[in-house]
Amino acid sequence: MVKTRHGVRDFGFRDKLGYLFGDFGNDFTFLLSSSFLLKFYTDVMGIAPWIVGVIMTVARFVDAFTDVTMGRICDRAKYGDVGKFKPWILRMCGPVAIASFLIYQSSLSDMPTAFKVVWLSVTYILWGSVFYTSINIPYGSMASAITGNPEQRQSLSTFRSMGSALAGLIVGAGVPLFAYDDINGATVLNGTRFTVIAGIFSILSIVCYLLCYFLCTERIERKVEVTQHGSIVSLLKRAIKNPALLSIIAASVVMLLSQLTLQSMSNYVYPNYYGNVEAQSVSTVVMVLSLFVAAAVAKPLSRKFGKAEISAVSSLAAAGVSFILFLIRPSSVWAYVAVNAVAWLGLGVFTMVSWALVTDVIDDAELRNGVREDGSIYALYSFARKLGQAAAAGISGALLSAIGYSDETAFLPSVVNGIYNISTLLPAIGFTALGLILWLWYPLKRKTVLANSKFLEEKHRKI
């Protein structure tokens, strides 16, 4: 049964702003991990990059259980005075922030390697697989409870992506300015300063989560009998028969592989290949500006051509730009920043519509199965995003080890050339795969989405 909750205000800018703060809070810890954890543990803690990659990959197998379990918990939860998703944001904002801070304890750098590996494993799994999951799944699922209107959902998706971009600006531009030292001409990460930065980001994430909680309103109730959900096995059986869900999962994996490789490898290509961390900060500002341009054009373009259609074209354009960078290898760091901005613009279009694509998949699954499973389907999607995160860290870590990277070899010519190759060629491959998946496999093009929305609106009106 679907109904609009009585006595709540209409959807408006307050909801958009609150939803923006939700991903703002998420990405203070998520982007810190995806962009700097590998660098911190290789350069400060002295752990081989392939070991860090393995730990991050293993954690994703834990997520296979925790993400889906949290999704089922959300679907089975009862509606309270503020809804059924919002309470989790209030409960878990503190634990996720504390666990993130514990990961980056530079005071433990002199401990035995085995201790540091165990410390990373435990704190990283607590942060990502337990606490981050328990706040991110309800937050993402909440979009369909805030509004049922497709255009309003697109606005939520855009504002969510803008929140992520703002966090990316602070994390990506701020950390290089304050966390590095110049030692004998080499740019070196300062572990103590980085730990302080991690603590500040944890505090900011709590503030953002609280703003999300108080500004957003759940106004759509979807009551589904527990017996309709079936088991997790039933959910997975339905998932493997759903091309929309499978293709958006595949798209998310390769998108995160491309995006996070660009972000994490910037910690190597700018200080090691170009010897310029100031350019790294500027590149982050340029990246965010590119995303805001994407936000401005995504809604009108998606209304006219379709979300999947414009995402496919823009992703293939980003692939071409990344491959050009691989070929021309500009000697000027500023030329590298400028050309890379075009790739970020291409990726940004998909980023701005991606969360609206997920709600389209949830609607389509309801039509297919007769079951509304916002939390469970979002959990599968979130798990896919974490797989992309792990793939970026795992592959980057393995490739860094393959080219012989360590704190002693970080500035050898063969190593820095290998860093450049990883930073450009791997995203080019990922962007290509993303564009092809959206164009050839993902079935929810513009006409189908509009038809699904109209059918569900009529269905719910009759209930």
FENNORBEL-V466659 format. One record per residue. N is the residue number from 0. RES is the residue in one letter. PHI is phi in degrees with one decimal (none if undefined). PSI is psi in degrees with one decimal (999 if undefined). Layout:
BEGIN
n->N res->RES phi->PHI psi->PSI
n->N res->RES phi->PHI psi->PSI
END
This chain:
BEGIN
n->0 res->M phi->none psi->137.3
n->1 res->V phi->-121.9 psi->131.8
n->2 res->K phi->-150.8 psi->157.9
n->3 res->T phi->-91.0 psi->130.9
n->4 res->R phi->-67.9 psi->136.8
n->5 res->H phi->-83.6 psi->152.4
n->6 res->G phi->78.9 psi->15.6
n->7 res->V phi->-114.4 psi->153.9
n->8 res->R phi->-70.5 psi->163.0
n->9 res->D phi->-72.3 psi->157.4
n->10 res->F phi->-60.0 psi->138.9
n->11 res->G phi->-162.9 psi->-165.6
n->12 res->F phi->-61.6 psi->-32.3
n->13 res->R phi->-58.5 psi->-40.7
n->14 res->D phi->-65.2 psi->-42.7
n->15 res->K phi->-62.0 psi->-44.7
n->16 res->L phi->-64.8 psi->-42.3
n->17 res->G phi->-62.9 psi->-39.8
n->18 res->Y phi->-69.1 psi->-33.3
n->19 res->L phi->-58.5 psi->-45.2
n->20 res->F phi->-66.1 psi->-26.8
n->21 res->G phi->-61.3 psi->-48.8
n->22 res->D phi->-78.7 psi->-22.7
n->23 res->F phi->-56.5 psi->-49.0
n->24 res->G phi->-65.4 psi->-43.8
n->25 res->N phi->-53.6 psi->-47.6
n->26 res->D phi->-83.7 psi->-8.6
n->27 res->F phi->-63.2 psi->-32.4
n->28 res->T phi->-100.3 psi->-37.0
n->29 res->F phi->-66.2 psi->-48.1
n->30 res->L phi->-70.2 psi->-32.0
n->31 res->L phi->-61.3 psi->-40.9
n->32 res->S phi->-69.4 psi->-50.5
n->33 res->S phi->-68.8 psi->-28.6
n->34 res->S phi->-94.7 psi->-32.6
n->35 res->F phi->-124.9 psi->-11.7
n->36 res->L phi->-61.7 psi->-44.3
n->37 res->L phi->-61.4 psi->-44.0
n->38 res->K phi->-64.2 psi->-43.4
n->39 res->F phi->-62.8 psi->-44.7
n->40 res->Y phi->-79.3 psi->-23.0
n->41 res->T phi->-81.8 psi->-44.2
n->42 res->D phi->-90.6 psi->-32.2
n->43 res->V phi->-98.2 psi->-47.5
n->44 res->M phi->-88.2 psi->-13.0
n->45 res->G phi->73.7 psi->29.2
n->46 res->I phi->-96.9 psi->137.7
n->47 res->A phi->-59.7 psi->139.5
n->48 res->P phi->-59.0 psi->-33.8
n->49 res->W phi->-68.0 psi->-30.6
n->50 res->I phi->-67.7 psi->-43.1
n->51 res->V phi->-61.2 psi->-42.6
n->52 res->G phi->-61.7 psi->-40.7
n->53 res->V phi->-63.8 psi->-43.9
n->54 res->I phi->-61.1 psi->-43.8
n->55 res->M phi->-66.5 psi->-33.4
n->56 res->T phi->-72.3 psi->-43.2
n->57 res->V phi->-59.9 psi->-39.6
n->58 res->A phi->-59.5 psi->-31.2
n->59 res->R phi->-68.6 psi->-28.6
n->60 res->F phi->-69.1 psi->-33.1
n->61 res->V phi->-64.3 psi->-39.2
n->62 res->D phi->-61.3 psi->-27.2
n->63 res->A phi->-56.7 psi->-30.1
n->64 res->F phi->-94.1 psi->-45.1
n->65 res->T phi->-70.2 psi->-38.4
n->66 res->D phi->-63.9 psi->-50.4
n->67 res->V phi->-65.8 psi->-39.1
n->68 res->T phi->-61.5 psi->-42.8
n->69 res->M phi->-66.1 psi->-36.7
n->70 res->G phi->-62.3 psi->-40.8
n->71 res->R phi->-67.6 psi->-37.9
n->72 res->I phi->-60.2 psi->-43.3
n->73 res->C phi->-62.6 psi->-44.7
n->74 res->D phi->-64.6 psi->-33.9
n->75 res->R phi->-87.3 psi->-10.9
n->76 res->A phi->-66.0 psi->150.3
n->77 res->K phi->-88.3 psi->150.7
n->78 res->Y phi->-77.2 psi->129.1
n->79 res->G phi->-104.4 psi->-162.8
n->80 res->D phi->-63.5 psi->-30.3
n->81 res->V phi->-110.1 psi->8.1
n->82 res->G phi->112.2 psi->-165.8
n->83 res->K phi->-118.0 psi->-9.8
n->84 res->F phi->-99.3 psi->-41.2
n->85 res->K phi->-56.6 psi->-39.9
n->86 res->P phi->-55.4 psi->-30.8
n->87 res->W phi->-68.4 psi->-31.9
n->88 res->I phi->-63.5 psi->-41.8
n->89 res->L phi->-69.0 psi->-39.7
n->90 res->R phi->-68.2 psi->-39.0
n->91 res->M phi->-105.9 psi->-2.0
n->92 res->C phi->-64.1 psi->-35.6
n->93 res->G phi->-69.6 psi->-52.7
n->94 res->P phi->-57.4 psi->-40.0
n->95 res->V phi->-67.9 psi->-35.9
n->96 res->A phi->-69.6 psi->-42.7
n->97 res->I phi->-65.0 psi->-44.5
n->98 res->A phi->-62.3 psi->-38.5
n->99 res->S phi->-62.3 psi->-44.7
n->100 res->F phi->-61.3 psi->-38.8
n->101 res->L phi->-64.6 psi->-25.4
n->102 res->I phi->-61.5 psi->-37.6
n->103 res->Y phi->-103.6 psi->58.4
n->104 res->Q phi->-98.2 psi->92.7
n->105 res->S phi->-66.3 psi->-19.6
n->106 res->S phi->-64.6 psi->-14.5
n->107 res->L phi->-95.1 psi->8.1
n->108 res->S phi->-65.2 psi->-23.8
n->109 res->D phi->-90.0 psi->-0.1
n->110 res->M phi->-71.7 psi->161.7
n->111 res->P phi->-58.5 psi->151.5
n->112 res->T phi->-56.6 psi->-42.0
n->113 res->A phi->-59.6 psi->-41.0
n->114 res->F phi->-62.8 psi->-44.8
n->115 res->K phi->-65.4 psi->-36.9
n->116 res->V phi->-65.1 psi->-43.6
n->117 res->V phi->-65.4 psi->-42.3
n->118 res->W phi->-59.2 psi->-47.3
n->119 res->L phi->-61.1 psi->-45.2
n->120 res->S phi->-60.0 psi->-48.5
n->121 res->V phi->-68.4 psi->-49.7
n->122 res->T phi->-68.0 psi->-37.4
n->123 res->Y phi->-67.8 psi->-40.5
n->124 res->I phi->-69.8 psi->-39.8
n->125 res->L phi->-60.7 psi->-44.8
n->126 res->W phi->-65.2 psi->-58.4
n->127 res->G phi->-81.8 psi->-42.6
n->128 res->S phi->-87.8 psi->-21.0
n->129 res->V phi->-110.8 psi->-66.8
n->130 res->F phi->-76.3 psi->-44.3
n->131 res->Y phi->-63.1 psi->-40.9
n->132 res->T phi->-60.0 psi->-42.3
n->133 res->S phi->-73.7 psi->-10.5
n->134 res->I phi->-109.3 psi->-33.2
n->135 res->N phi->-76.0 psi->-37.6
n->136 res->I phi->-63.1 psi->-50.3
n->137 res->P phi->-61.5 psi->-39.4
n->138 res->Y phi->-61.6 psi->-48.3
n->139 res->G phi->-66.1 psi->-38.7
n->140 res->S phi->-67.9 psi->-25.7
n->141 res->M phi->-64.7 psi->-21.0
n->142 res->A phi->-57.6 psi->-41.4
n->143 res->S phi->-75.4 psi->-12.7
n->144 res->A phi->-92.2 psi->-18.2
n->145 res->I phi->-76.2 psi->-40.6
n->146 res->T phi->-156.3 psi->151.0
n->147 res->G phi->-105.6 psi->0.1
n->148 res->N phi->-82.2 psi->126.7
n->149 res->P phi->-58.7 psi->-41.0
n->150 res->E phi->-69.5 psi->-36.8
n->151 res->Q phi->-67.4 psi->-34.8
n->152 res->R phi->-65.4 psi->-38.1
n->153 res->Q phi->-61.8 psi->-38.1
n->154 res->S phi->-64.0 psi->-41.2
n->155 res->L phi->-62.4 psi->-41.4
n->156 res->S phi->-61.4 psi->-43.7
n->157 res->T phi->-64.2 psi->-45.9
n->158 res->F phi->-67.1 psi->-36.0
n->159 res->R phi->-60.9 psi->-45.1
n->160 res->S phi->-65.5 psi->-34.1
n->161 res->M phi->-66.1 psi->-36.9
n->162 res->G phi->-61.9 psi->-42.3
n->163 res->S phi->-63.3 psi->-40.7
n->164 res->A phi->-64.7 psi->-39.6
n->165 res->L phi->-65.3 psi->-41.8
n->166 res->A phi->-62.9 psi->-39.3
n->167 res->G phi->-62.6 psi->-35.6
n->168 res->L phi->-63.9 psi->-45.7
n->169 res->I phi->-69.6 psi->-45.8
n->170 res->V phi->-70.1 psi->-50.4
n->171 res->G phi->-71.5 psi->-36.3
n->172 res->A phi->-91.0 psi->-33.8
n->173 res->G phi->-76.5 psi->-43.5
n->174 res->V phi->-59.5 psi->-48.4
n->175 res->P phi->-60.3 psi->-30.2
n->176 res->L phi->-71.3 psi->-29.7
n->177 res->F phi->-113.6 psi->-16.6
n->178 res->A phi->-99.4 psi->-4.8
n->179 res->Y phi->-110.5 psi->148.7
n->180 res->D phi->-120.5 psi->151.5
n->181 res->D phi->-98.7 psi->108.9
n->182 res->I phi->-118.0 psi->110.0
n->183 res->N phi->54.2 psi->40.3
n->184 res->G phi->83.7 psi->-3.3
n->185 res->A phi->-104.6 psi->142.1
n->186 res->T phi->-91.2 psi->114.6
n->187 res->V phi->-123.8 psi->137.4
n->188 res->L phi->-73.5 psi->129.7
n->189 res->N phi->-90.1 psi->110.6
n->190 res->G phi->-64.6 psi->-44.6
n->191 res->T phi->-61.5 psi->-45.0
n->192 res->R phi->-64.9 psi->-36.8
n->193 res->F phi->-65.6 psi->-38.2
n->194 res->T phi->-60.5 psi->-42.4
n->195 res->V phi->-62.2 psi->-43.2
n->196 res->I phi->-60.2 psi->-42.7
n->197 res->A phi->-60.7 psi->-38.6
n->198 res->G phi->-65.9 psi->-41.0
n->199 res->I phi->-63.0 psi->-43.3
n->200 res->F phi->-64.1 psi->-35.7
n->201 res->S phi->-63.6 psi->-41.4
n->202 res->I phi->-64.6 psi->-43.4
n->203 res->L phi->-63.6 psi->-35.1
n->204 res->S phi->-64.7 psi->-39.3
n->205 res->I phi->-62.9 psi->-44.1
n->206 res->V phi->-58.7 psi->-44.5
n->207 res->C phi->-65.8 psi->-41.3
n->208 res->Y phi->-61.2 psi->-41.1
n->209 res->L phi->-65.7 psi->-37.7
n->210 res->L phi->-64.4 psi->-40.1
n->211 res->C phi->-59.9 psi->-45.4
n->212 res->Y phi->-60.4 psi->-45.2
n->213 res->F phi->-83.0 psi->-21.3
n->214 res->L phi->-93.3 psi->-30.0
n->215 res->C phi->-86.1 psi->150.4
n->216 res->T phi->-129.8 psi->126.9
n->217 res->E phi->-84.4 psi->122.0
n->218 res->R phi->-125.0 psi->-5.9
n->219 res->I phi->-111.0 psi->120.3
n->220 res->E phi->-103.1 psi->129.8
n->221 res->R phi->-123.6 psi->102.8
n->222 res->K phi->-93.7 psi->122.0
n->223 res->V phi->-127.2 psi->133.7
n->224 res->E phi->-63.9 psi->141.3
n->225 res->V phi->-57.6 psi->-36.3
n->226 res->T phi->-66.1 psi->-21.1
n->227 res->Q phi->-71.5 psi->-24.3
n->228 res->H phi->-72.8 psi->-35.5
n->229 res->G phi->70.4 psi->-164.2
n->230 res->S phi->-90.6 psi->172.4
n->231 res->I phi->-62.7 psi->-34.6
n->232 res->V phi->-60.8 psi->-41.0
n->233 res->S phi->-63.7 psi->-40.5
n->234 res->L phi->-59.9 psi->-45.8
n->235 res->L phi->-66.0 psi->-35.8
n->236 res->K phi->-63.7 psi->-40.8
n->237 res->R phi->-67.5 psi->-35.5
n->238 res->A phi->-65.3 psi->-43.7
n->239 res->I phi->-71.3 psi->-12.1
n->240 res->K phi->-99.0 psi->5.6
n->241 res->N phi->-110.8 psi->99.5
n->242 res->P phi->-63.6 psi->-31.4
n->243 res->A phi->-64.5 psi->-45.3
n->244 res->L phi->-67.8 psi->-45.0
n->245 res->L phi->-62.6 psi->-40.8
n->246 res->S phi->-73.1 psi->-35.5
n->247 res->I phi->-71.8 psi->-30.1
n->248 res->I phi->-65.2 psi->-47.8
n->249 res->A phi->-61.2 psi->-41.5
n->250 res->A phi->-62.1 psi->-40.0
n->251 res->S phi->-66.5 psi->-38.5
n->252 res->V phi->-61.6 psi->-49.8
n->253 res->V phi->-73.3 psi->-29.1
n->254 res->M phi->-64.9 psi->-47.1
n->255 res->L phi->-65.6 psi->-35.2
n->256 res->L phi->-58.3 psi->-44.2
n->257 res->S phi->-71.4 psi->-50.4
n->258 res->Q phi->-62.7 psi->-48.4
n->259 res->L phi->-75.3 psi->-26.2
n->260 res->T phi->-65.3 psi->-43.2
n->261 res->L phi->-58.8 psi->-43.1
n->262 res->Q phi->-71.7 psi->-49.3
n->263 res->S phi->-69.6 psi->-37.5
n->264 res->M phi->-75.0 psi->-15.2
n->265 res->S phi->-63.4 psi->-24.3
n->266 res->N phi->-72.0 psi->-8.6
n->267 res->Y phi->-115.3 psi->-42.1
n->268 res->V phi->-69.6 psi->-36.6
n->269 res->Y phi->-76.7 psi->-52.2
n->270 res->P phi->-74.3 psi->-30.8
n->271 res->N phi->-94.8 psi->-48.5
n->272 res->Y phi->-79.2 psi->-47.5
n->273 res->Y phi->-98.4 psi->-16.9
n->274 res->G phi->62.5 psi->40.1
n->275 res->N phi->-147.8 psi->93.4
n->276 res->V phi->-77.9 psi->-22.3
n->277 res->E phi->-62.3 psi->-38.6
n->278 res->A phi->-64.4 psi->-31.1
n->279 res->Q phi->-62.7 psi->-43.4
n->280 res->S phi->-64.4 psi->-43.7
n->281 res->V phi->-61.5 psi->-39.5
n->282 res->S phi->-62.4 psi->-35.0
n->283 res->T phi->-67.2 psi->-41.1
n->284 res->V phi->-61.4 psi->-44.4
n->285 res->V phi->-62.1 psi->-40.0
n->286 res->M phi->-59.4 psi->-47.5
n->287 res->V phi->-64.9 psi->-40.1
n->288 res->L phi->-60.8 psi->-39.5
n->289 res->S phi->-62.6 psi->-39.8
n->290 res->L phi->-67.4 psi->-35.1
n->291 res->F phi->-70.2 psi->-34.4
n->292 res->V phi->-63.3 psi->-42.5
n->293 res->A phi->-61.2 psi->-39.1
n->294 res->A phi->-62.8 psi->-36.3
n->295 res->A phi->-69.5 psi->-33.1
n->296 res->V phi->-98.0 psi->-17.6
n->297 res->A phi->-64.4 psi->-45.1
n->298 res->K phi->-65.8 psi->-51.3
n->299 res->P phi->-64.1 psi->-37.0
n->300 res->L phi->-68.5 psi->-40.3
n->301 res->S phi->-68.7 psi->-33.5
n->302 res->R phi->-65.2 psi->-37.0
n->303 res->K phi->-84.3 psi->-42.5
n->304 res->F phi->-110.3 psi->-22.2
n->305 res->G phi->109.8 psi->144.5
n->306 res->K phi->-65.8 psi->-46.8
n->307 res->A phi->-65.6 psi->-39.1
n->308 res->E phi->-63.3 psi->-48.2
n->309 res->I phi->-70.7 psi->-30.0
n->310 res->S phi->-67.8 psi->-39.5
n->311 res->A phi->-62.9 psi->-47.0
n->312 res->V phi->-64.8 psi->-45.1
n->313 res->S phi->-67.1 psi->-34.0
n->314 res->S phi->-67.9 psi->-40.8
n->315 res->L phi->-66.2 psi->-34.9
n->316 res->A phi->-64.8 psi->-41.4
n->317 res->A phi->-62.9 psi->-36.9
n->318 res->A phi->-62.6 psi->-42.9
n->319 res->G phi->-62.9 psi->-40.8
n->320 res->V phi->-65.0 psi->-43.5
n->321 res->S phi->-63.6 psi->-37.9
n->322 res->F phi->-69.6 psi->-35.4
n->323 res->I phi->-62.1 psi->-42.8
n->324 res->L phi->-59.7 psi->-40.0
n->325 res->F phi->-61.7 psi->-36.7
n->326 res->L phi->-79.8 psi->-44.4
n->327 res->I phi->-84.2 psi->-25.7
n->328 res->R phi->44.9 psi->67.6
n->329 res->P phi->-61.2 psi->136.9
n->330 res->S phi->-75.5 psi->-24.7
n->331 res->S phi->-86.1 psi->126.8
n->332 res->V phi->-63.8 psi->-30.9
n->333 res->W phi->-73.4 psi->-30.4
n->334 res->A phi->-66.1 psi->-39.5
n->335 res->Y phi->-61.8 psi->-44.2
n->336 res->V phi->-62.0 psi->-44.6
n->337 res->A phi->-65.0 psi->-45.7
n->338 res->V phi->-68.1 psi->-38.5
n->339 res->N phi->-62.9 psi->-28.3
n->340 res->A phi->-61.0 psi->-33.7
n->341 res->V phi->-67.5 psi->-38.0
n->342 res->A phi->-63.4 psi->-41.6
n->343 res->W phi->-63.6 psi->-35.9
n->344 res->L phi->-63.6 psi->-42.6
n->345 res->G phi->-63.2 psi->-44.6
n->346 res->L phi->-66.8 psi->-33.9
n->347 res->G phi->-61.5 psi->-32.9
n->348 res->V phi->-62.0 psi->-46.8
n->349 res->F phi->-64.5 psi->-39.7
n->350 res->T phi->-59.2 psi->-40.6
n->351 res->M phi->-69.5 psi->-26.4
n->352 res->V phi->-106.7 psi->-6.0
n->353 res->S phi->-60.4 psi->-40.7
n->354 res->W phi->-72.4 psi->-30.0
n->355 res->A phi->-69.1 psi->-33.6
n->356 res->L phi->-60.7 psi->-37.6
n->357 res->V phi->-64.5 psi->-42.9
n->358 res->T phi->-65.4 psi->-32.1
n->359 res->D phi->-62.6 psi->-40.5
n->360 res->V phi->-66.4 psi->-39.5
n->361 res->I phi->-63.1 psi->-43.3
n->362 res->D phi->-60.8 psi->-45.2
n->363 res->D phi->-63.0 psi->-38.5
n->364 res->A phi->-65.8 psi->-36.2
n->365 res->E phi->-63.3 psi->-41.1
n->366 res->L phi->-65.7 psi->-37.1
n->367 res->R phi->-71.5 psi->-43.1
n->368 res->N phi->-109.3 psi->-13.3
n->369 res->G phi->72.5 psi->15.2
n->370 res->V phi->-128.3 psi->131.2
n->371 res->R phi->-96.0 psi->115.4
n->372 res->E phi->-131.5 psi->62.8
n->373 res->D phi->-54.7 psi->-52.3
n->374 res->G phi->-65.1 psi->-43.6
n->375 res->S phi->-68.0 psi->-43.7
n->376 res->I phi->-69.5 psi->-40.7
n->377 res->Y phi->-63.0 psi->-34.6
n->378 res->A phi->-63.4 psi->-41.8
n->379 res->L phi->-63.1 psi->-40.0
n->380 res->Y phi->-65.9 psi->-42.0
n->381 res->S phi->-63.3 psi->-40.2
n->382 res->F phi->-60.5 psi->-39.6
n->383 res->A phi->-63.4 psi->-40.7
n->384 res->R phi->-62.8 psi->-38.6
n->385 res->K phi->-68.3 psi->-32.9
n->386 res->L phi->-62.4 psi->-40.3
n->387 res->G phi->-63.1 psi->-39.8
n->388 res->Q phi->-62.2 psi->-45.6
n->389 res->A phi->-65.5 psi->-40.0
n->390 res->A phi->-62.5 psi->-41.3
n->391 res->A phi->-62.1 psi->-46.2
n->392 res->A phi->-69.1 psi->-43.8
n->393 res->G phi->-65.7 psi->-46.7
n->394 res->I phi->-69.1 psi->-43.5
n->395 res->S phi->-61.4 psi->-43.9
n->396 res->G phi->-62.6 psi->-43.2
n->397 res->A phi->-65.0 psi->-41.7
n->398 res->L phi->-69.1 psi->-36.4
n->399 res->L phi->-62.6 psi->-41.0
n->400 res->S phi->-65.0 psi->-38.7
n->401 res->A phi->-64.4 psi->-33.6
n->402 res->I phi->-86.7 psi->2.5
n->403 res->G phi->86.3 psi->23.5
n->404 res->Y phi->-72.1 psi->134.7
n->405 res->S phi->-157.2 psi->176.2
n->406 res->D phi->-66.8 psi->-21.1
n->407 res->E phi->-84.3 psi->-29.6
n->408 res->T phi->-104.5 psi->6.8
n->409 res->A phi->-58.8 psi->-19.9
n->410 res->F phi->-119.2 psi->14.5
n->411 res->L phi->-70.3 psi->143.6
n->412 res->P phi->-54.9 psi->-43.3
n->413 res->S phi->-65.1 psi->-34.4
n->414 res->V phi->-72.6 psi->-45.8
n->415 res->V phi->-67.8 psi->-31.8
n->416 res->N phi->-66.7 psi->-38.4
n->417 res->G phi->-63.9 psi->-38.4
n->418 res->I phi->-58.7 psi->-44.7
n->419 res->Y phi->-62.8 psi->-41.7
n->420 res->N phi->-60.6 psi->-45.7
n->421 res->I phi->-61.9 psi->-40.5
n->422 res->S phi->-68.2 psi->-21.0
n->423 res->T phi->-113.7 psi->-43.0
n->424 res->L phi->-74.0 psi->-41.0
n->425 res->L phi->-62.8 psi->-45.8
n->426 res->P phi->-61.8 psi->-37.0
n->427 res->A phi->-59.2 psi->-42.9
n->428 res->I phi->-65.8 psi->-44.0
n->429 res->G phi->-64.3 psi->-43.5
n->430 res->F phi->-62.4 psi->-38.7
n->431 res->T phi->-61.9 psi->-46.8
n->432 res->A phi->-61.7 psi->-40.3
n->433 res->L phi->-61.3 psi->-48.0
n->434 res->G phi->-61.4 psi->-41.6
n->435 res->L phi->-68.8 psi->-38.5
n->436 res->I phi->-62.2 psi->-46.2
n->437 res->L phi->-68.2 psi->-33.6
n->438 res->W phi->-81.0 psi->-41.0
n->439 res->L phi->-101.0 psi->-25.7
n->440 res->W phi->-112.5 psi->-46.9
n->441 res->Y phi->-63.9 psi->121.1
n->442 res->P phi->-90.9 psi->-12.8
n->443 res->L phi->-88.4 psi->73.1
n->444 res->K phi->-79.6 psi->179.3
n->445 res->R phi->-54.9 psi->-49.5
n->446 res->K phi->-62.9 psi->-40.2
n->447 res->T phi->-65.6 psi->-42.0
n->448 res->V phi->-63.4 psi->-44.6
n->449 res->L phi->-63.2 psi->-40.5
n->450 res->A phi->-65.6 psi->-42.5
n->451 res->N phi->-62.4 psi->-44.2
n->452 res->S phi->-62.1 psi->-43.4
n->453 res->K phi->-64.4 psi->-42.2
n->454 res->F phi->-64.1 psi->-44.6
n->455 res->L phi->-67.3 psi->-36.4
n->456 res->E phi->-61.9 psi->-44.0
n->457 res->E phi->-67.7 psi->-39.6
n->458 res->K phi->-61.2 psi->-47.3
n->459 res->H phi->-70.7 psi->-28.7
n->460 res->R phi->-66.4 psi->-31.3
n->461 res->K phi->-80.3 psi->-17.3
n->462 res->I phi->-76.0 psi->999
END
